[in-house]
């Protein structure tokens, strides 16, 4: 298995990610090619995929951004195909993202995970993430 940052959005990649999205969110629509190209083409984000034998088995998005207090990073949209879970794929993706964030000068890396995702929460703690005592707020447009 290899972890790579996507540099080109192909039809096969679009289809692979479209198959992963329902395993991540029941309400999110699968991105189209143009949406993925915006992620891949941004200097602030990296779309990382785990693949073996040309099959995408998982993905995550790493965003690194700068604020007055320093560089920060966020990991979003971590998902491993349910057929390939329990093989260390999520850990490999997150560790790769952490290395990239550190290399980019990020002081911290944040991520969120629903409490119901027990295996994911165990993994994040095992990898060294600490649960923060904070409130997370969200503003939604168009509701």
N, C-alpha and C positions, 0 to 999 in steps of 0.2 A: 504494500500500500504506500502511496505517496501523497504528500500534502503539497498543493501548489496554489499560488495566487493566479486567478484567472486573468489572462491578458487578452483573450479574444472570445467574444460571445458567438457561439455557433448554434445552429438549430438543435443539435444533440444536447448541448448544455441547457438550452432553454427547456427542452423536454424533460431533462433530468431534474432540473430545479422545480419544474411544475409538478413532478411526482413527489418531491419532498415537502412542498409547502403545506399540503393538507395534513401531513404528519406533525407539522409545527403549529398550525393555527387553523381552526375550523372556520374562521371568519375572513382570513386574508385570501385575496385572489392571487393566483400565480402570476408572477411578473412576465411581461412580454419582453421581447428582445431589446426594445428601446430602453426599458426600465433597467434591465441588467447592464446595458451598455453605459448608462449613467453611473451605476455603482462602480463598474470596472474602470471607467474613464476618469473617475474622480481621484484627485491626489490625496484626498482625506480618507478614502476607504479602500479596503482590500477584500475581495470575495475569495475566500479560501475554500478549496474543495479537497476532499479525500477521495482518491480513486484507486482502483486496482483493475487491471485488465480492461481499461477504458470504460469502466462502470463507476459513476459517481455514487459513492456510498454515504457521503455526508457533506455538510457545508457549514460555514459561519461567515459572518461579516465583521470585520474589524474596522473601526473608525478611530482615527487619531486626529486630534484637533488641538489648537492652541488657544488658551485664554490668558488673561493677565497674570494668573498665578502659575502658569507653566503648561506643559503639554500633558494632555489627558488622553485616555483611550476608553472605548466602549466596545464590548463584544455583544453582537446581536445575532438573532436568527440562527442559533445553534440547532442543528437537526441532523440526526443520523437515520438513514433508512431503517425501518423496524426490522427488516430481514437481516441487518448486519449489526445490530446492537449487541453490546456485551463483548466486543472485540477490541476495545481500546481506541476506537476511532475518534470519539468525542474528545478523549484526553489528548490524543495526538493533535487534533485541530486546535484545541485551546492552548496547548503548549507552544505550538507554532505561532499562534496569534500573540501570546505573551512575549515570545522572543522578538517578534517584529515590533511590538509596542515598545519594548525596552530599547531596541536599536533606534527607534524613532525619537527617543528621549522622553517618553511618557513617564510621568511620576506615579500615576495610578492607572489601573484598568478596572472598570466597573462592568457588571453585567447584572441582569435581573433574571429571575426564574420563578415561575409559579410554585407555591408550596406543594401542589399536587404532583409535581415532577420530582418525586423523591429520589430517584436514581441520579438525576442531573444535579440536584442539590448536594447529595453525598459526594459526587465527583468534584464539584467546585470546591467544597471544603477540603477534600483530599489533596487538591492541587494548590491549596494555600489561600484561597479566597476566604475572607472573613465577612460574616453577615454584619451589615451595618445597621445601626439603630437610626433610621431615618424615615421620613415620609416620602413617598414617591407620588408626584402629582402628574396628571396628564390632562391636557386640553385637547379636545377633538374638534376638528373643523367639520362642518356639514352635518351635524347631528341635530 
